[in-house]
Amino acid sequence: MTALTRRYIDQVVAHLPEGQRGDISRELAALISDMQEERLATGAGEAAAERDALEELGDPARLAARYRSAPNYLIGPELYPVYVRSLQWLVPVVLVVSLIVNIVVYSTTEPEGHVGAMIGQIVGPLISAMFWLLGSVTLFFWVFERVAQPRDRAAVARDGVRNWSVDDLEIEVVHAREARSEAIGGLVMLVLLALVPLIPTSFFYVGHLNDGGPFVNQDLWTFWLPAYYVLLAVEAMLGIWTIVQGRTTRPRLAARAALDVVAGVFFTVLVLTQQVIDPAIDSGIIQTSRATDWVDVLYLVVIWGVVLWDLYVCVKIWRTLGVPERLVTA
């Protein structure tokens, strides 16, 4: 059995219960072998015969749905891949939008907001939004499957999931899930980072330090803070790119590494040449005698610690993407 066929079978059984995997693996191996023999008999080459057989069997997720010993309950195997893909798209969108909307609503309705009260006001609506999303999407597919004509269901199943190709076997399922999850988490973190220059000291119950003004020096709006938001926007575009593609590629890793270095240099110059913290706070508790030097050193250690760690992660992923024989076990 070739590595390509092995990867295909592994991706099929990854969607099946543990007890079915052995039998289905052997059955699929025999089926693929027979299909290849038929094509070899017509004069096709070995590689072409294998590829054509796998293309005929189609998307591993769809094939696995047909092999399940138990039904998918509310959503049948024909629409189940579309249902899962819809949730993969909608959950992060609703999560980020709900988070932003609730933060904005709280900030505009509370004259003196505090972190504890904001968390309490955000968590409840966030959980409710997730439940409403899951329930409404599930109900829609349940009704559609029982009301729609077979040709309409087939059209949705065909158009709702991108066309599968043998080339997709080069993308390990585990890596795709990790890449999408990491990108979603990164977008949430970017939203929080975008709020940092705007957060007042009263938000953390220390408004007496500068009469409730922001922690960050507002004079930086002349250049440094707009440039900061440009960096966040570029990082957000990389994250969205990863979510849309559902995987990490080497060009994207190179862009991520380059952005890490640019951000590291940007923040280094910012810390060494500008007063980042509001002067009222600095003069009161931080900038005393030689403390400034130590604070700057601490900033630089944190900045380059984060940059070097992310570069290390990029190198690890880059090397993993170059391994052709990894099998899918998730």
C-alpha positions in Angstrom: 0.0 0.0 0.0 1.4 3.4 -1.0 1.7 6.3 1.4 -1.0 8.2 -0.6 -3.6 5.4 -0.2 -2.6 5.0 3.5 -3.3 8.7 4.1 -6.6 8.4 2.4 -7.7 5.5 4.5 -6.4 7.2 7.7 -8.5 10.3 6.9 -11.6 8.2 6.3 -11.3 6.1 9.5 -10.4 9.3 11.5 -14.2 10.1 11.3 -15.3 6.7 12.5 -15.7 5.1 15.9 -12.7 3.2 17.2 -14.4 -0.1 16.9 -15.1 0.3 13.2 -11.7 1.5 12.1 -9.9 -1.9 11.7 -12.6 -3.5 9.6 -13.2 -0.4 7.4 -9.5 0.0 6.9 -9.1 -3.5 5.5 -12.3 -3.2 3.4 -11.1 0.1 1.9 -7.7 -1.2 1.2 -9.2 -4.2 -0.7 -11.6 -1.9 -2.6 -9.0 0.6 -3.6 -6.7 -2.3 -4.7 -9.5 -3.7 -6.9 -10.3 -0.3 -8.4 -6.6 0.2 -9.2 -6.4 -3.2 -10.9 -9.3 -2.3 -13.1 -7.6 0.8 -14.3 -4.2 -0.9 -14.7 -5.9 -3.4 -17.0 -6.9 -0.5 -19.3 -3.3 0.6 -19.6 -3.2 3.3 -17.0 0.0 3.9 -15.1 0.2 2.9 -11.4 0.2 6.5 -10.1 -2.6 7.6 -12.4 -4.6 4.5 -11.5 -4.3 5.1 -7.8 -5.1 8.8 -8.1 -8.2 8.1 -10.3 -9.5 5.5 -7.8 -9.2 7.8 -4.9 -10.8 10.7 -6.8 -13.7 8.4 -7.6 -14.2 7.5 -3.9 -14.2 11.2 -3.1 -13.9 13.2 0.0 -12.9 11.0 3.0 -15.4 12.8 5.3 -18.3 12.0 3.0 -17.2 8.4 2.5 -16.9 8.0 6.3 -20.4 9.3 6.7 -21.7 6.5 4.5 -19.7 3.9 6.5 -21.1 4.9 9.9 -23.0 2.1 11.6 -25.2 4.6 13.4 -27.0 7.5 11.7 -26.0 11.2 12.4 -29.4 11.6 14.1 -30.6 15.1 13.3 -28.4 15.6 10.3 -28.0 12.9 7.7 -24.7 11.9 6.0 -25.5 13.9 2.8 -25.8 17.2 4.6 -23.6 16.6 7.6 -20.3 17.8 6.1 -22.1 21.1 5.1 -23.6 21.4 8.6 -20.1 21.0 10.2 -18.5 23.5 7.7 -21.3 26.0 8.4 -20.6 25.9 12.1 -16.9 26.2 11.5 -17.5 29.4 9.7 -20.3 30.9 11.8 -19.0 30.1 15.4 -15.8 32.3 15.2 -17.7 35.1 13.3 -20.5 35.2 15.9 -18.0 34.9 18.8 -15.9 37.8 17.6 -18.9 40.0 16.6 -20.6 39.3 19.9 -17.5 40.1 21.9 -16.9 43.4 20.1 -20.6 44.4 20.3 -20.8 43.7 24.0 -17.6 45.6 24.7 -18.7 48.6 22.7 -22.2 48.6 24.3 -20.7 48.4 27.8 -18.1 51.1 27.1 -20.7 53.5 25.7 -23.4 52.9 28.4 -21.2 52.9 31.5 -19.6 56.2 32.4 -17.0 54.5 34.6 -16.6 51.0 33.5 -14.7 48.3 35.5 -13.2 45.1 34.3 -15.2 42.9 36.7 -18.5 44.4 35.7 -17.6 44.2 32.0 -16.7 40.5 32.2 -20.0 39.8 34.0 -22.0 41.6 31.3 -20.1 40.0 28.4 -20.0 36.3 29.4 -23.8 35.8 29.6 -24.7 37.2 26.2 -21.7 35.4 24.6 -22.9 32.0 25.9 -26.4 32.8 24.8 -25.2 33.7 21.3 -23.4 30.4 21.0 -26.5 28.4 22.1 -28.7 30.3 19.7 -26.3 29.8 16.9 -26.0 26.1 17.4 -29.7 25.6 17.9 -30.8 27.7 14.9 -28.3 26.2 12.5 -29.2 22.6 13.6 -32.9 23.4 13.3 -32.4 24.8 9.8 -30.6 21.7 8.5 -33.1 19.4 10.3 -36.0 21.1 8.6 -34.3 21.4 5.2 -33.3 17.7 5.1 -37.0 16.7 5.7 -38.6 19.3 3.5 -36.3 19.8 0.5 -36.4 17.6 -2.6 -33.6 15.1 -3.1 -32.1 17.1 -6.0 -32.1 20.3 -3.8 -30.3 18.4 -1.0 -27.8 17.0 -3.4 -27.2 20.5 -4.8 -26.6 22.0 -1.3 -24.3 19.0 -0.4 -22.4 19.5 -3.6 -22.1 23.3 -3.5 -21.8 23.7 0.3 -18.4 21.9 0.5 -15.5 22.7 -1.8 -14.6 20.0 -4.3 -12.3 17.4 -2.8 -9.1 16.4 -4.6 -6.3 13.9 -3.9 -4.1 16.9 -3.3 -6.0 17.5 -0.1 -4.3 14.4 1.4 -1.2 16.4 1.7 -3.0 18.5 4.3 -3.1 16.7 7.6 -6.5 16.9 9.4 -4.9 17.6 12.7 -2.8 20.5 11.3 -5.9 22.0 9.6 -7.8 22.0 12.9 -4.9 23.4 14.8 -4.4 26.2 12.3 -8.0 27.3 12.3 -8.3 27.2 16.1 -5.0 29.1 16.5 -6.2 31.7 13.9 -9.5 32.2 15.7 -7.8 32.6 19.1 -5.4 35.1 17.5 -8.3 37.2 16.2 -9.8 37.4 19.6 -6.4 38.4 21.1 -6.1 41.1 18.4 -9.4 42.6 19.4 -8.2 42.8 23.0 -4.9 44.3 21.9 -6.7 46.9 19.9 -8.5 48.1 23.0 -5.3 48.5 25.1 -4.5 52.1 24.1 -8.1 53.1 24.9 -8.5 51.4 28.3 -8.8 54.0 31.2 -7.1 53.4 34.5 -10.5 53.5 36.2 -11.3 50.3 34.4 -8.9 48.5 36.7 -9.9 50.5 39.8 -6.7 52.7 39.7 -8.2 55.9 38.2 -6.5 57.9 40.9 -3.2 57.5 39.1 -4.1 59.9 36.3 -7.7 61.0 36.9 -9.1 58.1 35.0 -7.2 58.7 31.8 -5.9 55.8 29.5 -2.8 53.9 30.6 -1.1 54.7 27.3 0.4 58.1 26.5 -2.1 59.7 24.2 0.6 61.8 22.5 1.5 58.6 20.6 -1.6 59.1 18.4 0.5 61.4 16.2 2.2 58.4 14.6 2.9 55.4 16.8 -0.6 54.3 17.7 -1.9 54.5 14.0 1.2 52.4 13.0 0.3 50.0 15.8 -3.2 49.5 14.4 -1.8 48.9 11.0 0.3 46.1 12.4 -2.8 44.6 14.1 -4.8 44.9 10.8 -2.1 43.0 8.8 -2.0 40.3 11.5 -5.8 40.1 11.4 -5.7 39.6 7.6 -3.2 36.7 8.0 -5.5 35.1 10.5 -8.6 35.5 8.3 -6.5 34.1 5.4 -5.7 31.0 7.5 -9.4 30.5 8.6 -10.6 30.8 5.0 -8.0 28.4 3.6 -8.3 26.1 6.7 -4.6 25.4 6.8 -1.2 26.9 7.2 1.1 27.1 4.2 4.8 28.0 3.9 4.1 31.4 2.2 1.8 32.3 5.1 4.4 31.2 7.6 7.0 33.4 5.9 4.7 36.4 6.1 4.0 35.6 9.8 7.7 35.4 10.6 8.4 38.7 8.7 5.6 40.4 10.6 7.0 39.1 13.9 10.4 40.7 13.1 8.8 44.0 11.9 6.7 44.1 15.1 9.7 43.4 17.3 11.7 46.2 15.7 8.7 48.6 15.9 8.1 48.0 19.6 11.8 48.2 20.4 12.1 51.6 18.8 8.9 52.7 20.4 10.0 51.7 23.9 13.5 53.2 23.5 12.5 56.5 22.0 9.0 57.3 23.3 7.2 57.5 26.6 4.6 54.7 26.3 2.9 55.0 29.7 0.9 58.1 30.4 3.3 60.7 31.9 1.1 61.1 35.0 1.5 57.4 35.9 5.2 57.4 35.0 6.1 60.3 37.2 4.1 58.9 40.0 5.2 55.3 40.3 7.5 54.1 37.5 10.0 56.7 36.5 11.9 57.1 39.7 15.7 57.4 39.6 17.2 54.3 37.8 13.9 52.4 37.6 13.3 53.6 34.1 16.2 51.6 32.7 15.0 48.5 34.3 11.5 49.0 33.1 12.8 49.5 29.5 14.9 46.3 29.8 11.8 44.4 31.0 9.8 45.7 28.1 12.5 44.6 25.6 12.8 41.1 27.3 9.0 40.6 27.0 8.9 41.9 23.4 11.7 39.8 22.0 10.7 36.8 24.1 7.3 36.8 22.4 8.9 37.4 19.0 11.5 34.6 19.3 8.9 32.2 20.6 6.6 32.8 17.7 9.5 32.4 15.3 10.4 29.1 16.9 6.8 28.0 16.4 6.9 29.1 12.8 10.1 27.0 12.2 8.5 24.0 13.9 5.4 24.2 11.7 7.6 24.9 8.6 9.6 21.7 9.2 6.4 19.7 9.8 4.9 20.8 6.5 7.9 19.4 4.8 7.3 15.8 6.2 5.3 13.9 3.4 4.7 10.7 5.2 2.8 11.7 8.4 -0.4 9.8 8.9 -3.6 11.2 10.2 -4.8 9.8 13.5 -7.3 12.4 14.7 
